[in-house]
Amino acid sequence: MKKNGKEFFELVRRYFAYLIKEYGFVIVSEKYDSKSFGECETLLESNNCRVKIRFDDREETVSIDIGPSYKSPTFKAINGPTYWYDDITIVKFLKGKKNTRNFAPSDAFEKPKPIEQQMGYLAETIRSYWPEIIKLMNSERLIDLQKFANGHVSLKPVKK
């Protein structure tokens, strides 16, 4: 990764352009932390939802977290702390799968894929679930997602 995160920010803009063009997101911030081994983060927000895309230079991994927008009526209705949900938890919730965490998956010790490959995979995965994700972030089921994320409940798939 370049010293100022420029490459990461360009990849985010390229792979997640659909959020900006099709769903009205704006880039709220782009951060590079040289003290944190070059961690980069881009925060996008729309009227309904926030998306945080992060690169951990030590682990060489890209991650995505999604949460309701501060502007969203759903966020105001929760009347609680700010929650972020990682892409794996959201997809499991939408598919109705059990929320289990493998602390050492079989590929945990393999060399990470190149950042561009990770970014492309995550962008396409999120895009394929986006209509369901946006509904979830703006519904009463958000409270169910909170419980699910904390491992308290396993639910049926969300109807499309």
Contact map, one row per residue, 1 for C-alpha under 8 A:
1110101100000000000000000000000000000100000000000000000010000000000000000000000000000000000000000000000000000000000000000000000000000000000000000000000000000000
1111111000000000000000000000000000000000000000000000000000000000000000000000000000000000000000000000000000000000000000000000000000000000000000000000000000000000
1111110000000000000000000000000001000100000000000000000000000000000000000000000000000000000000000000000000000000000000000000000000000000000000000000000000000000
0111110000000000000000000000000101000100000000000000000000000000000000000000000000000000000000000000000000000000000000000000000000000000000000000000000000000000
1111111110000000000000000000001100000101000000000000000000000000000000000000000000000000000000000000000000000000000000000000000000000000000000000000000000000000
0111111111000000000000000000000000000000000000000000000000000000000000000000000000000000000000000000000000000000000000000000000000000000000000000000000000000000
1100111111100000000000000000000000000000000000000000000000000000000000000000000000000000000000000000000000000000000000000000000000000000000000000000000000000000
1000111111110000000000000000000000000001000000000000001000000000000000000000000000000000000000000000000000000000000000000000000000000000000000000000000000000000
0000111111111000000000000000010000000000010000000000000000000000000000000000000000000000000000000000000000000000000000000000000000000000000000000000000000000000
0000011111111100000000000000000000000000000000000000000000000000000000000000000000000000000000000000000000000000000000000000000000000000000000000000000000000000
0000001111111110000000000000000000000000000000000000000000000000000000000000000000000000000000000000000000000000000100100000000000000000000000000000000000000000
0000000111111111100000000000000000000000010000000000100000000000000000000000000000000000000000000000000000000000000000100000000000000000000000000000000000000000
0000000011111111100000000000000000000000000000000000000000000000000000000000000000000000000000000000000000000000000000000000000000000000000000000000000000000000
0000000001111111100000000000000000000000000000000000000000000000000000000000000000000000000000000000000000000000000000000000000000000000000000000000000000000000
0000000000111111110000000000000000000000000000000000000000000000000000000000000000000000000000000000000000000000000000110010000000000000000000000000000000000000
0000000000011111111100000000000000000000000000000000000000000000000000000000000000000000000000000000000000000000000000000010000000000000000000000000000000000000
0000000000011111111110000000000000000000000000000000000000000000000000000000000000000000000000000000000000000000000000000000000000000000000000000000000000000000
0000000000000011111111100000000000000000000000000000000000000000000000000000000000000000000000000000000000000000000000000000000000000000000000000000000000000000
0000000000000001111111111000000000000000000000000000000000000000000000000000000000000000000000000000000000000000000000000000000000000000000000000000000000000000
0000000000000001111111111100000000000000000000000000000000000000000000000000000000000000000000000000000000000000000000000000000000000000000000000000000000000000
0000000000000000111111111000000000000000000000000000000000000000000000000000000000000000000000000000000000000000000000000000000000000000000000000000000000000000
0000000000000000011111110000000000000000000000000000000000000000000000000000000000000000000000000000000000000000000000000000000000000000000000000000000000000000
0000000000000000011111111000000000000000000001000000000000000000000000000000000000000000000000000000000000000000000000000000000000000000000000000000000000000000
0000000000000000001111111100000000000000000001000000000000000000000000000000000000000000000000000000000000000000000000000000000000000000000000000000000000000000
0000000000000000001110111110000000000000000111100000000000000000000000000000000000000000000000000000000000000000000000000000000000000000000000000000000000000000
0000000000000000000100011111000000000000000111000000000000000000000000000000000000000000000000000000000000000000000000000000000000000000000000000000000000000000
0000000000000000000000001111110000000000011110000000000000000000000000000000000000000000000000000000000000000000000000000000000000000000000000000000000000000000
0000000000000000000000000111110000000000011110000000000000000000000000000000000000000000000000000000000000000000000000000000000000000000000000000000000000000000
0000000000000000000000000011111000000000111100000000000000000000000000000000000000000000000000000000000000000000000000000000000000000000000000000000000000000000
0000000010000000000000000011111100000001111000000000000000000000000000000000000000000000000000000000000000000000000000000000000000000000000000000000000000000000
0000100000000000000000000000111110000001110000000000000000000000000000000000000000000000000000000000000000000000000000000000000000000000000000000000000000000000
0001100000000000000000000000011111000111100000000000000000000000000000000000000000000000000000000000000000000000000000000000000000000000000000000000000000000000
0000000000000000000000000000001111111111000000000000000000000000000000000000000000000000000000000000000000000000000000000000000000000000000000000000000000000000
0011000000000000000000000000000111111110000000000000000000000000000000000000000000000000000000000000000000000000000000000000000000000000000000000000000000000000
0000000000000000000000000000000011111100000000000000000000000000000000000000000000000000000000000000000000000000000000000000000000000000000000000000000000000000
0000000000000000000000000000000011111110000000000000000000000000000000000000000000000000000000000000000000000000000000000000000000000000000000000000000000000000
0000000000000000000000000000000011111110000000000000000111000000000000000000000000000000000000000000000000000000000000000000000000000000000000000000000000000000
1011100000000000000000000000000111111111000000000000000111000000000000000000000000000000000000000000000000000000000000000000000000000000000000000000000000000000
0000000000000000000000000000000111011111100000000000011110000000000000000000000000000000000000000000000000000000000000000000000000000000000000000000000000000000
0000100100000000000000000000011110000111110000000000011110000000000000000000000000000000000000000000000000000000000000000000000000000000000000000000000000000000
0000000000000000000000000000111100000011111000000001111000000000000000000000000000000000000000000000000000000000000000000000000000000000000000000000000000000000
0000000010010000000000000011111000000001111100000001110000000000000000000000000000000000000000000000000000000000000000000000000000000000000000000000000000000000
0000000000000000000000000011110000000000111110000111100000000000000000000000000000000000000000000000000000000000000000000000000000000000000000000000000000000000
0000000000000000000000001111100000000000011111000111000000000000000000000000000000000000000000000000000000000000000000000000000000000000000000000000000000000000
0000000000000000000000001111000000000000001111111110000000000000000010000000000000000000000000000000000000000000000000000000000000000000000000000000000000000000
0000000000000000000000111100000000000000000111111100000000000000000010000000000000000000000000000000000000000000000000000000000000000000000000000000000000000000
0000000000000000000000001000000000000000000011111000000000000000000010110000000000000000000000000000000000000000000000000000000000000000000000000000000000000000
0000000000000000000000000000000000000000000011111100000000000000000111110000000000000000000000000000000000000000000000000000000000000100110000000000000000000000
0000000000000000000000000000000000000000000011111110000000000000011111010000000000000000000000000000000000000000000000000000000000000100100000000000000000000000
0000000000000000000000000000000000000000001111011111000000000000011110000000000000000000000000000000000000000000000000000000000000000000000000000000000000000000
0000000000000000000000000000000000000000001110001111100000000001111000000000000000000000000000000000000000000000000000000000000000000000000000000000000000000000
0000000000000000000000000000000000000000111100000111110000000001110000000000000000000000000000000000000000000000000000000000000000000000000000000000000000000000
0000000000010000000000000000000000000000111000000011111000000111100000000000000000000000000000000000000000000000000000000000000000000000000000000000000000000000
0000000000000000000000000000000000000011110000000001111100000111000000000000000000000000000000000000000000000000000000000000000000000000000000000000000000000000
0000000100000000000000000000000000000011100000000000111110011110000000000000000000000000000000000000000000000000000000000000000000000000000000000000000000000000
0000000000000000000000000000000000001111000000000000011111111100000000000000000000000000000000000000000000000000000000000000000000000000000000000000000000000000
1000000000000000000000000000000000001111000000000000001111111000000000000000000000000000000000000000000000000000000000000000000000000000000000000000000000000000
0000000000000000000000000000000000001100000000000000000111110000000000000000000000000000000000000000000000000000000000000000000000000000000000000000000000000000
0000000000000000000000000000000000000000000000000000000111111000000000000000000000000000000000000000000000000001000000000000000000000000000000000000000000000000
0000000000000000000000000000000000000000000000000000001111111100000000000000000000000000000000000000000000000001001000000000000000000000000000000000000000000000
0000000000000000000000000000000000000000000000000000001110111110000000000000000000000000000000000000000000000001001001000000000000000000000000000000000000000000
0000000000000000000000000000000000000000000000000000111100011111000000000000000000000000000000000000000000000000001001100000000000000000000000000000000000000000
0000000000000000000000000000000000000000000000000000111000001111100000000000000000000110000000000000000000000000000000000000000000000000000000000000000000000000
0000000000000000000000000000000000000000000000000011110000000111110000000000000000000110000000000000000000000000000000000100000000000000000000000000000000000000
0000000000000000000000000000000000000000000000000011100000000011111000000000000000011110000000000000000000000000000000000000000000000000000000000000000000000000
0000000000000000000000000000000000000000000000001111000000000001111100000000000000011110000000000000000000000000000000000000000000000000000000000000000000000000
0000000000000000000000000000000000000000000000001110000000000000111110000000000001111000000000000000000000000000000000000000000000000000100000000000000000000000
0000000000000000000000000000000000000000000000011100000000000000011111010110000000100000000000000000000000000000000000000000000000000000110000000000000000000000
0000000000000000000000000000000000000000000011111100000000000000001111110010000000000000000000000000000000000000000000000000000000000000000000000000000000000000
0000000000000000000000000000000000000000000000011000000000000000000111110011000000000000000000000000000000000000000000000000000000000000000000000000000000000000
0000000000000000000000000000000000000000000000110000000000000000000011111011000000000000000000000000000000000000000000000000000000000000000000000000000000000000
0000000000000000000000000000000000000000000000111000000000000000000111111111000000000000000000000000000000000000000000000000000000000000010000000000000000000000
0000000000000000000000000000000000000000000000000000000000000000000000111111100000000000000000000000000000000000000000000000000000000000010000000000000000000000
0000000000000000000000000000000000000000000000000000000000000000000100011111110000000000000000000000000000000000000000000000000000000000111100000000000000000000
0000000000000000000000000000000000000000000000000000000000000000000111111111111000000000000000000000000000000000000000000000000000000000000000000000000000000000
0000000000000000000000000000000000000000000000000000000000000000000001111111111000000000000000000000000000000000000000000000000000000000000000000000000000000000
0000000000000000000000000000000000000000000000000000000000000000000000001111111000000000000000000000000000000000000000000000000000000000000000000000000000000000
0000000000000000000000000000000000000000000000000000000000000000000000000111111100000000000000000000000000000000000000000000000000000000000000100000000000000000
0000000000000000000000000000000000000000000000000000000000000000000000000011111110000000000000000000000000000000000000000000000000000000000000000000000000000000
0000000000000000000000000000000000000000000000000000000000000000000000000000011111000000000000000000000000000000000000000000000000000000000000000000000000000000
0000000000000000000000000000000000000000000000000000000000000000000000000000001111100000000000000000000000000000000000000000000000000000000000000000000000000000
0000000000000000000000000000000000000000000000000000000000000000001000000000000111110000000000000000000000000000000000000000000000000000000000000000000000000000
0000000000000000000000000000000000000000000000000000000000000000001100000000000011111000000000000000000000000000000000000000000000000000000000000100000000000000
0000000000000000000000000000000000000000000000000000000000000000111000000000000001111100000000000000000000000000000000000000000000000000000000000000000000000000
0000000000000000000000000000000000000000000000000000000000000000111000000000000000111110110000000000000000000000000000000000000000000000000000000000100000000000
0000000000000000000000000000000000000000000000000000000000000011110000000000000000011111110000000000000000000000000000000000000000000000000000000000000000000000
0000000000000000000000000000000000000000000000000000000000000011110000000000000000001111111000000000000000000000000000000000010000000000000000000000000000000000
0000000000000000000000000000000000000000000000000000000000000000000000000000000000000111111100000000000000000000000000000000000000000000000000000000000000000000
0000000000000000000000000000000000000000000000000000000000000000000000000000000000001111111110000010000000000000000000000000000000000000000000000000100000000000
0000000000000000000000000000000000000000000000000000000000000000000000000000000000001111111111000000000000000000000000000000000000001000000000001000000000000000
0000000000000000000000000000000000000000000000000000000000000000000000000000000000000011111111100000000000000000000000000000000010000000000000000000000000000000
0000000000000000000000000000000000000000000000000000000000000000000000000000000000000001111111111110000000000000000000000000000000000000000000000000000000000000
0000000000000000000000000000000000000000000000000000000000000000000000000000000000000000111111111110000000000000000000000000000000000000000000001001000001101000
0000000000000000000000000000000000000000000000000000000000000000000000000000000000000000011111111000000000000000000000000000000000010000000000000000000000011100
0000000000000000000000000000000000000000000000000000000000000000000000000000000000000000001111111000000000000000000000000000000000000000000000000000000000011100
0000000000000000000000000000000000000000000000000000000000000000000000000000000000000000000111111100000000000000000000000000000000000000000000000000000001111100
0000000000000000000000000000000000000000000000000000000000000000000000000000000000000000000111111110000000000000000000000000000000000000000000000000000001111000
0000000000000000000000000000000000000000000000000000000000000000000000000000000000000000000110011111000000000000000000000000000000000000000000000000000001100000
0000000000000000000000000000000000000000000000000000000000000000000000000000000000000000100110001111100000000000000000000000000000000000000000000001101001000000
0000000000000000000000000000000000000000000000000000000000000000000000000000000000000000000000000111110000000000000000000000000000000000000000000000001000000000
0000000000000000000000000000000000000000000000000000000000000000000000000000000000000000000000000011111000000000000000000000000000000000000000000000000000000000
0000000000000000000000000000000000000000000000000000000000000000000000000000000000000000000000000001111110000000000000000000000000000000000000000000000000000000
0000000000000000000000000000000000000000000000000000000000000000000000000000000000000000000000000000111110000000000000000000000000000000000000000000000000000000
0000000000000000000000000000000000000000000000000000000000000000000000000000000000000000000000000000011111110000000000000000000000000000000000000000000000000000
0000000000000000000000000000000000000000000000000000000000000000000000000000000000000000000000000000011111110000000000000000000000000000000000000000000000000000
0000000000000000000000000000000000000000000000000000000000000000000000000000000000000000000000000000000111111000000000000000000000000000000000000000000000000000
0000000000000000000000000000000000000000000000000000000000000000000000000000000000000000000000000000000111111100000000000000000000000000000000000000000000000000
0000000000000000000000000000000000000000000000000000000000000000000000000000000000000000000000000000000111111100000000000000000000000000000000000000000000000000
0000000000000000000000000000000000000000000000000000000000000000000000000000000000000000000000000000000001111110000000000000000000000000000000000000000000000000
0000000000000000000000000000000000000000000000000000000000000000000000000000000000000000000000000000000000111111000000000000000000000000000000000000000000000000
0000000000000000000000000000000000000000000000000000000000000000000000000000000000000000000000000000000000001111100000000000000000000000000000000000000000000000
0000000000000000000000000000000000000000000000000000000000111000000000000000000000000000000000000000000000000111110000000000000000000000000000000000000000000000
0000000000000000000000000000000000000000000000000000000000000000000000000000000000000000000000000000000000000011111011000000000000000000000000000000000000000000
0000000000000000000000000000000000000000000000000000000000000000000000000000000000000000000000000000000000000001111111000000000000000000000000000000000000000000
0000000000000000000000000000000000000000000000000000000000011100000000000000000000000000000000000000000000000000111111100000000000000000000000000000000000000000
0000000000100000000000000000000000000000000000000000000000000000000000000000000000000000000000000000000000000000011111110000000000000000000000000000000000000000
0000000000000000000000000000000000000000000000000000000000000000000000000000000000000000000000000000000000000000111111111000000000000000000000000000000000000000
0000000000000000000000000000000000000000000000000000000000001100000000000000000000000000000000000000000000000000111111111100000000000000000000000000000000000000
0000000000110010000000000000000000000000000000000000000000000100000000000000000000000000000000000000000000000000001111111110000000000000000000000000000000000000
0000000000000010000000000000000000000000000000000000000000000000000000000000000000000000000000000000000000000000000111111111000000000000000000000000000000000000
0000000000000000000000000000000000000000000000000000000000000000000000000000000000000000000000000000000000000000000011111111100000000000000000000000000000000000
0000000000000000000000000000000000000000000000000000000000000001000000000000000000000000000000000000000000000000000001111111110000000000000000000000000000000000
0000000000000011000000000000000000000000000000000000000000000000000000000000000000000000000000000000000000000000000000111111111000000000000000000000000000000000
0000000000000000000000000000000000000000000000000000000000000000000000000000000000000000000000000000000000000000000000011111111100000000000000000000000000000000
0000000000000000000000000000000000000000000000000000000000000000000000000000000000000000000000000000000000000000000000001111111110000000000000000000000000000000
0000000000000000000000000000000000000000000000000000000000000000000000000000000000000010000000000000000000000000000000000111111111000000000000000000000000000000
0000000000000000000000000000000000000000000000000000000000000000000000000000000000000000000000000000000000000000000000000011111111000000000000000000000000000000
0000000000000000000000000000000000000000000000000000000000000000000000000000000000000000000000000000000000000000000000000001111111100000000000000000000000000000
0000000000000000000000000000000000000000000000000000000000000000000000000000000000000000001000000000000000000000000000000000111111111000000000000000000000000000
0000000000000000000000000000000000000000000000000000000000000000000000000000000000000000000000000000000000000000000000000000011111111100000000000000000000000000
0000000000000000000000000000000000000000000000000000000000000000000000000000000000000000000000000000000000000000000000000000000111111110000000000000000000000000
0000000000000000000000000000000000000000000000000000000000000000000000000000000000000000000001000000000000000000000000000000000011111111000000000000000000000101
0000000000000000000000000000000000000000000000000000000000000000000000000000000000000000010000000000000000000000000000000000000011111111100000000000000000000000
0000000000000000000000000000000000000000000000011000000000000000000000000000000000000000000000000000000000000000000000000000000001111111110000000000000000000000
0000000000000000000000000000000000000000000000000000000000000000000000000000000000000000000000000000000000000000000000000000000000111111111000000000000000000000
0000000000000000000000000000000000000000000000000000000000000000000000000000000000000000000000000000000000000000000000000000000000011111111111000000000000000000
0000000000000000000000000000000000000000000000011000000000000000001100000100000000000000000000000000000000000000000000000000000000001111111011000000000000000000
0000000000000000000000000000000000000000000000010000000000000000000100011100000000000000000000000000000000000000000000000000000000000111111101000000000000000000
0000000000000000000000000000000000000000000000000000000000000000000000000100000000000000000000000000000000000000000000000000000000000011111111000000000000000000
0000000000000000000000000000000000000000000000000000000000000000000000000100000000000000000000000000000000000000000000000000000000000001011111110000000000000000
0000000000000000000000000000000000000000000000000000000000000000000000000000000000000000000000000000000000000000000000000000000000000001101111111000000000000000
0000000000000000000000000000000000000000000000000000000000000000000000000000000000000000000000000000000000000000000000000000000000000001111111111100000000000000
0000000000000000000000000000000000000000000000000000000000000000000000000000010000000000000000000000000000000000000000000000000000000000000111111110000000000000
0000000000000000000000000000000000000000000000000000000000000000000000000000000000000000000000000000000000000000000000000000000000000000000111111111000000000000
0000000000000000000000000000000000000000000000000000000000000000000000000000000000000000010010000000000000000000000000000000000000000000000011111111100000000000
0000000000000000000000000000000000000000000000000000000000000000000000000000000000100000000000000000000000000000000000000000000000000000000001111111110000000000
0000000000000000000000000000000000000000000000000000000000000000000000000000000000000000000000000000000000000000000000000000000000000000000000111111111110000000
0000000000000000000000000000000000000000000000000000000000000000000000000000000000000000000010000010000000000000000000000000000000000000000000011111111111100000
0000000000000000000000000000000000000000000000000000000000000000000000000000000000001000100000000010000000000000000000000000000000000000000000001111111100000000
0000000000000000000000000000000000000000000000000000000000000000000000000000000000000000000000000000000000000000000000000000000000000000000000000111111100000000
0000000000000000000000000000000000000000000000000000000000000000000000000000000000000000000000000011000000000000000000000000000000000000000000000011111111000000
0000000000000000000000000000000000000000000000000000000000000000000000000000000000000000000000000000000000000000000000000000000000000000000000000011111111000000
0000000000000000000000000000000000000000000000000000000000000000000000000000000000000000000000000000000000000000000000000000000000000000000000000011001111100000
0000000000000000000000000000000000000000000000000000000000000000000000000000000000000000000010011110000000000000000000000000000000000000000000000001001111110000
0000000000000000000000000000000000000000000000000000000000000000000000000000000000000000000010011100000000000000000000000000000000000000000000000001000011111000
0000000000000000000000000000000000000000000000000000000000000000000000000000000000000000000001111000000000000000000000000000000000000000000000000000000001111100
0000000000000000000000000000000000000000000000000000000000000000000000000000000000000000000011111000000000000000000000000000000000000000000000000000000000111110
0000000000000000000000000000000000000000000000000000000000000000000000000000000000000000000001110000000000000000000000000000000000010000000000000000000000011111
0000000000000000000000000000000000000000000000000000000000000000000000000000000000000000000000000000000000000000000000000000000000000000000000000000000000001111
0000000000000000000000000000000000000000000000000000000000000000000000000000000000000000000000000000000000000000000000000000000000010000000000000000000000000111
